[in-house]
Amino acid sequence: MSNTLPRIGFIGIGMMGHGISKNLLAKGHALRFKANRNRANLDDLLAAGATEAGSNGDAAEGADIVFICVTGSPEVEQVVYGEGGLLAAARPGLRVVDCSTAEPSSSARIRADFAARGVKFIDAPLARTPKEAEEGRLNTMVGADPEDFAAIEPVLKAFCENIFHVGPPGHGHVLKLVNNMMAMSFAACIAEAFAVGAKSGLDLKRLYDVVSVGGVNCGIFQMMTAKTLSEGALDGFKFGIGNARKDLRYYTHLAESLPVASFLGEATHQSLVQAANLGYGDKLIASLFEAQEKINDVKIVPR
């Protein structure tokens, strides 16, 4: 391995973190990781030369950059402030990059606490799926000062196809929440529209055909509907309802704090809460169709 490449600490070897770590190792970076709940996918990383840390703070030992890739703000706060946490181990000159989808107000507090120790805290949430993580083809939106972005961009290229510097610290997390609000609003809208169509007796395949060649067509529409209608499969949109509910909660908190009225964001959030309460929180987004079926006593998904 080249001694000139930044040394990496990595916290969170989950569905996204495994692929990211694999690609960092393949590009020659020394990597020290801290696994959390999942220990089923560590062998190939260890075989490729990674070392395992005993604590979150230990992952920063010898590292130039530490990546955090966990679910949301409670998990990030545990990594930073918990026993054996990253903040206590931080040293001047370290850069910490948060790839989670997190609440901006929490990230601002963490950023200030790291800054007091001479550490830069950079937000770089991710888009796309675990498949693209394994392929090194993720998208990221980075909130950072220009100097920090220039320092981490070459490392991000190890696992990202598209890298966007979207503004100063904090703007990455804000942009991700705005993006996810639009995506989840489309999805909730589609599920409701298909329920109305089904209740009226409309042929849902004809609805799909018409929308697919018009201005309403989009990637979200196809991910929600194509496999659902053709195969009865609900895995075309690989994002979980539980995570979506969390992201929309962060979005509505952000809108309230500005303050900006958020009628659609609130409605989408409640659609996701309702779906989770009906038992679909662990399922993927297209299961919003199943929630609509249960609520409205209609059939949408071919079985």
VOLUM-602504 format. One record per residue (C-alpha): residue in three letters; y, z, x; residue number from 1. Coordinates in pm, 1 decimal. Layout:
BEGIN
 resn        v        w        u resi
  ALA        Y        Z        X  NUM
...
END
This chain:
BEGIN
 resn        v        w        u resi
  MET      0.0      0.0      0.0    1
  SER    351.3    -75.3    113.0    2
  ASN    552.0    229.9    214.0    3
  THR    868.2     55.4     98.0    4
  LEU    773.2     54.7   -270.1    5
  PRO    897.0    345.5   -483.5    6
  ARG    636.6    616.7   -531.3    7
  ILE    562.6    680.3   -897.7    8
  GLY    484.6    988.8  -1102.1    9
  PHE    350.7    913.2  -1448.8   10
  ILE    315.3   1152.1  -1742.2   11
  GLY    119.8   1041.5  -2048.1   12
  ILE   -189.4    824.0  -1994.9   13
  GLY   -230.1    721.0  -2357.2   14
  MET   -269.1    380.8  -2521.0   15
  MET     47.6    247.4  -2355.5   16
  GLY     49.7    463.5  -2043.7   17
  HIS   -289.8    349.7  -1920.7   18
  GLY   -192.1    -17.7  -1909.5   19
  ILE    143.1     60.9  -1750.4   20
  SER    -19.8    274.4  -1480.5   21
  LYS   -285.6     10.5  -1414.7   22
  ASN    -17.6   -252.3  -1354.4   23
  LEU    190.8    -25.5  -1131.9   24
  LEU   -115.4     34.5   -914.7   25
  ALA   -197.6   -336.1   -908.2   26
  LYS    153.8   -408.7   -777.4   27
  GLY    100.3   -167.6   -488.0   28
  HIS    281.2    145.2   -604.5   29
  ALA    143.5    485.4   -506.4   30
  LEU     89.7    667.6   -836.9   31
  ARG     32.7   1030.8   -927.6   32
  PHE    -35.5   1087.9  -1297.4   33
  LYS    -62.2   1375.5  -1542.2   34
  ALA   -298.1   1309.6  -1831.4   35
  ASN   -253.0   1496.9  -2157.6   36
  ARG   -505.6   1491.3  -2444.2   37
  ASN   -690.8   1171.3  -2356.1   38
  ARG   -915.7   1180.5  -2049.7   39
  ALA  -1140.7    891.1  -2146.8   40
  ASN   -951.7    621.4  -1957.9   41
  LEU   -880.5    771.4  -1616.3   42
  ASP  -1170.8    647.7  -1401.7   43
  ASP  -1031.3    302.3  -1326.0   44
  LEU   -692.4    449.4  -1229.7   45
  LEU   -856.3    694.6   -989.7   46
  ALA  -1073.5    415.3   -849.8   47
  ALA   -758.4    208.8   -789.7   48
  GLY   -609.5    485.8   -576.4   49
  ALA   -414.2    701.6   -821.2   50
  THR   -418.7   1079.2   -785.0   51
  GLU   -418.8   1331.9  -1067.3   52
  ALA   -149.6   1599.5  -1098.2   53
  GLY   -227.3   1948.3  -1220.5   54
  SER     94.8   1987.7  -1417.8   55
  ASN    387.9   1782.7  -1538.1   56
  GLY    604.2   1918.5  -1259.6   57
  ASP    332.5   1839.8  -1006.6   58
  ALA    352.9   1471.3  -1109.0   59
  ALA    697.3   1461.1   -948.4   60
  GLU    569.9   1573.8   -607.9   61
  GLY    659.7   1303.3   -357.6   62
  ALA    776.0   1066.1   -632.6   63
  ASP   1089.1    854.5   -630.8   64
  ILE   1061.5    775.1  -1004.0   65
  VAL    877.6    965.9  -1276.4   66
  PHE    791.0    789.0  -1601.7   67
  ILE    735.2    980.0  -1925.5   68
  CYS    534.5    794.0  -2189.3   69
  VAL    456.2   1026.4  -2480.5   70
  THR    495.8   1013.7  -2858.4   71
  GLY    841.6   1152.6  -2930.8   72
  SER   1103.7   1416.9  -2859.2   73
  PRO    889.0   1732.0  -2910.0   74
  GLU    642.7   1598.3  -2653.7   75
  VAL    920.3   1493.5  -2412.6   76
  GLU   1077.7   1839.2  -2441.6   77
  GLN    742.5   2001.9  -2364.1   78
  VAL    704.5   1781.7  -2055.7   79
  VAL   1054.3   1874.4  -1937.1   80
  TYR   1094.5   2238.2  -2041.3   81
  GLY    737.9   2367.5  -2082.7   82
  GLU    538.6   2577.4  -1839.5   83
  GLY    498.4   2385.6  -1514.3   84
  GLY    753.4   2140.0  -1650.6   85
  LEU    940.3   1856.7  -1491.7   86
  LEU   1285.3   2016.9  -1495.1   87
  ALA   1178.5   2311.1  -1279.9   88
  ALA   1024.2   2073.2  -1024.9   89
  ALA   1317.9   1830.9  -1020.7   90
  ARG   1501.4   1765.3   -695.3   91
  PRO   1823.4   1573.2   -622.7   92
  GLY   1778.6   1197.7   -603.9   93
  LEU   1481.6   1181.2   -841.5   94
  ARG   1498.2    935.8  -1132.4   95
  VAL   1316.1   1021.7  -1456.1   96
  VAL   1254.7    733.2  -1697.7   97
  ASP   1168.3    816.1  -2059.2   98
  CYS    967.4    533.9  -2217.9   99
  SER    911.0    725.6  -2541.2  100
  THR   1083.8    655.2  -2871.3  101
  ALA   1297.0    967.0  -2882.3  102
  GLU   1580.2   1132.6  -3071.4  103
  PRO   1915.7   1056.1  -2901.2  104
  SER   2051.2   1410.0  -2945.4  105
  SER   1747.2   1556.8  -2768.2  106
  SER   1773.0   1297.7  -2489.9  107
  ALA   2142.1   1382.8  -2436.9  108
  ARG   2059.0   1750.5  -2381.0  109
  ILE   1775.9   1664.9  -2141.9  110
  ARG   2002.3   1421.7  -1953.7  111
  ALA   2266.6   1692.8  -1903.6  112
  ASP   2011.6   1947.6  -1783.1  113
  PHE   1867.0   1701.4  -1531.6  114
  ALA   2216.3   1598.7  -1416.6  115
  ALA   2289.2   1962.6  -1329.9  116
  ARG   2000.4   1936.7  -1081.1  117
  GLY   2112.0   1602.9   -935.8  118
  VAL   1848.9   1403.0  -1127.7  119
  LYS   1912.4   1085.1  -1327.4  120
  PHE   1749.8   1067.2  -1671.4  121
  ILE   1712.8    708.6  -1795.8  122
  ASP   1595.6    593.3  -2138.2  123
  ALA   1370.5    285.9  -2141.8  124
  PRO   1174.7    277.1  -2468.9  125
  LEU    910.4      8.7  -2505.7  126
  ALA    821.6   -264.3  -2751.7  127
  ARG    495.3   -453.2  -2812.2  128
  THR    146.0   -304.4  -2818.9  129
  PRO   -124.2   -153.6  -2592.7  130
  LYS   -264.4   -504.8  -2548.3  131
  GLU     58.0   -620.3  -2380.7  132
  ALA     68.7   -294.7  -2182.1  133
  GLU   -268.7   -382.3  -2029.0  134
  GLU   -144.6   -736.9  -1961.9  135
  GLY    183.3   -619.0  -1804.6  136
  ARG    385.0   -793.8  -2076.0  137
  LEU    578.9   -518.0  -2249.1  138
  ASN    944.1   -535.1  -2350.4  139
  THR   1185.6   -256.9  -2264.1  140
  MET   1546.3   -175.4  -2349.9  141
  VAL   1713.3     33.5  -2080.2  142
  GLY   2003.5    272.4  -2118.3  143
  ALA   2133.7    341.4  -1768.0  144
  ASP   2425.9    314.6  -1530.8  145
  PRO   2424.4    -18.0  -1340.6  146
  GLU   2316.9    147.4  -1013.7  147
  ASP   2019.5    317.4  -1178.3  148
  PHE   1918.5      3.4  -1365.5  149
  ALA   1920.0   -193.7  -1038.5  150
  ALA   1697.0     71.9   -879.1  151
  ILE   1432.6     76.0  -1151.6  152
  GLU   1433.1   -290.3  -1261.3  153
  PRO   1191.5   -406.1   -985.6  154
  VAL    948.4   -131.8  -1089.2  155
  LEU    977.7   -221.6  -1458.2  156
  LYS    882.0   -578.8  -1369.4  157
  ALA    534.8   -449.3  -1279.7  158
  PHE    455.5   -396.4  -1648.5  159
  CYS    731.5   -566.1  -1850.8  160
  GLU    781.8   -930.2  -1940.7  161
  ASN   1130.6   -881.4  -2085.5  162
  ILE   1373.6   -620.1  -1951.6  163
  PHE   1707.4   -564.9  -2122.3  164
  HIS   1987.7   -349.7  -1981.5  165
  VAL   2143.0   -260.9  -2316.2  166
  GLY   2418.6    -25.5  -2205.2  167
  PRO   2487.9    320.3  -2062.4  168
  PRO   2248.3    615.6  -2081.9  169
  GLY   2135.8    676.1  -2440.5  170
  HIS   2177.0    320.8  -2564.6  171
  GLY   1812.8    232.9  -2507.4  172
  HIS   1694.7    499.2  -2750.3  173
  VAL   1962.7    407.5  -3005.7  174
  LEU   1875.0     37.7  -2992.0  175
  LYS   1502.3    114.3  -3030.9  176
  LEU   1567.4    321.9  -3342.7  177
  VAL   1789.5     52.0  -3495.9  178
  ASN   1525.8   -210.6  -3417.9  179
  ASN   1248.1      1.5  -3569.7  180
  MET   1455.1     75.2  -3879.0  181
  MET   1485.0   -297.6  -3946.6  182
  ALA   1115.9   -360.5  -3878.3  183
  MET    992.3    -76.8  -4099.4  184
  SER   1239.5   -163.4  -4376.6  185
  PHE   1100.7   -518.3  -4380.5  186
  ALA    748.1   -381.2  -4396.9  187
  ALA    823.0   -138.7  -4681.9  188
  CYS   1006.8   -413.8  -4869.7  189
  ILE    713.1   -652.8  -4834.1  190
  ALA    464.0   -393.2  -4958.2  191
  GLU    676.0   -317.0  -5264.9  192
  ALA    737.7   -685.3  -5341.3  193
  PHE    364.9   -760.2  -5330.0  194
  ALA    298.9   -467.4  -5564.7  195
  VAL    544.5   -614.4  -5816.4  196
  GLY    384.0   -956.3  -5774.1  197
  ALA     35.2   -812.3  -5823.7  198
  LYS    137.5   -611.7  -6131.2  199
  SER    284.5   -922.6  -6289.8  200
  GLY    -34.8  -1118.8  -6232.5  201
  LEU    117.2  -1346.0  -5966.4  202
  ASP   -120.5  -1523.4  -5726.9  203
  LEU    -39.3  -1340.8  -5403.0  204
  LYS   -163.7  -1627.6  -5187.0  205
  ARG     90.8  -1854.6  -5352.1  206
  LEU    357.6  -1590.9  -5283.0  207
  TYR    249.3  -1593.4  -4918.8  208
  ASP    259.0  -1976.1  -4902.5  209
  VAL    611.4  -1998.7  -5044.8  210
  VAL    758.5  -1722.8  -4828.2  211
  SER    590.7  -1860.6  -4514.8  212
  VAL    792.6  -2185.0  -4529.4  213
  GLY   1126.8  -2031.2  -4630.2  214
  GLY   1406.9  -1827.2  -4486.5  215
  VAL   1238.6  -1496.0  -4570.9  216
  ASN    952.7  -1571.5  -4332.8  217
  CYS    949.1  -1368.4  -4011.4  218
  GLY    712.2  -1208.6  -3765.2  219
  ILE    696.1   -887.0  -3965.8  220
  PHE    600.4  -1079.7  -4279.8  221
  GLN    317.9  -1258.9  -4101.1  222
  MET    186.1   -941.5  -3933.7  223
  MET    186.2   -763.0  -4268.4  224
  THR     32.0  -1035.9  -4481.5  225
  ALA   -162.7  -1309.1  -4298.3  226
  LYS   -477.6  -1113.0  -4206.5  227
  THR   -445.0   -888.5  -4509.9  228
  LEU   -468.7  -1178.0  -4756.3  229
  SER   -710.3  -1398.4  -4561.9  230
  GLU   -953.6  -1132.9  -4435.5  231
  GLY   -873.5   -813.6  -4622.3  232
  ALA   -787.7   -668.9  -4280.7  233
  LEU   -507.2   -416.1  -4240.1  234
  ASP   -466.4   -433.4  -3862.7  235
  GLY   -228.3   -726.8  -3825.7  236
  PHE     68.9   -498.1  -3751.4  237
  LYS    -48.9   -263.1  -3476.8  238
  PHE    183.0     30.3  -3533.4  239
  GLY     95.3    355.1  -3707.4  240
  ILE    250.7    486.1  -4027.8  241
  GLY    278.2    833.9  -3874.7  242
  ASN    476.1    705.1  -3576.0  243
  ALA    692.3    490.4  -3803.6  244
  ARG    772.9    794.2  -4017.9  245
  LYS    878.5    982.2  -3703.1  246
  ASP   1099.2    695.1  -3584.2  247
  LEU   1271.6    661.0  -3921.9  248
  ARG   1335.3   1034.9  -3927.8  249
  TYR   1506.5   1001.3  -3589.6  250
  TYR   1703.8    704.0  -3722.8  251
  THR   1825.9    889.0  -4032.5  252
  HIS   1927.2   1187.5  -3818.7  253
  LEU   2124.9    950.5  -3595.3  254
  ALA   2296.9    785.5  -3891.6  255
  GLU   2389.4   1125.5  -4037.5  256
  SER   2532.1   1243.3  -3705.6  257
  LEU   2770.3    946.6  -3666.2  258
  PRO   2813.6    958.5  -3976.0  259
  VAL   2704.4    630.1  -4135.9  260
  ALA   2563.6    594.5  -4487.9  261
  SER   2198.5    491.1  -4463.3  262
  PHE   2061.7    411.2  -4808.1  263
  LEU   1799.8    165.9  -4679.7  264
  GLY   1697.4    380.1  -4383.3  265
  GLU   1649.4    682.7  -4609.5  266
  ALA   1450.2    479.1  -4862.6  267
  THR   1226.9    339.5  -4589.4  268
  HIS   1173.9    685.0  -4444.2  269
  GLN   1070.5    819.8  -4784.7  270
  SER    833.4    524.5  -4835.7  271
  LEU    660.3    622.5  -4511.5  272
  VAL    656.9    992.4  -4602.8  273
  GLN    499.0    903.4  -4937.3  274
  ALA    234.0    685.1  -4770.9  275
  ALA    149.9    965.4  -4526.6  276
  ASN    127.0   1218.2  -4809.8  277
  LEU   -115.4    986.1  -4988.6  278
  GLY   -345.3   1003.4  -4686.3  279
  TYR   -243.1    693.9  -4488.4  280
  GLY    -50.8    860.1  -4204.2  281
  ASP   -323.0    779.9  -3949.6  282
  LYS   -347.8    416.3  -4058.0  283
  LEU   -150.8    110.0  -3950.1  284
  ILE    161.4    -23.0  -4118.7  285
  ALA    -16.3   -275.9  -4342.1  286
  SER   -174.5     21.9  -4518.8  287
  LEU    159.6     47.3  -4698.6  288
  PHE    -16.3   -203.0  -4926.2  289
  GLU   -286.6     56.8  -4992.1  290
  ALA    -21.6    314.4  -5076.8  291
  GLN    134.7     72.3  -5324.7  292
  GLU   -206.3      6.6  -5477.9  293
  LYS   -259.7    377.2  -5534.0  294
  ILE     90.7    441.6  -5667.7  295
  ASN    101.2    145.0  -5904.9  296
  ASP   -266.2     92.2  -5994.8  297
  VAL   -268.2   -266.3  -5866.7  298
  LYS   -488.8   -469.7  -5632.9  299
  ILE   -323.0   -632.2  -5330.8  300
  VAL   -585.7   -625.7  -5053.3  301
  PRO   -893.2   -847.1  -5110.9  302
  ARG  -1209.7   -638.0  -5088.7  303
END
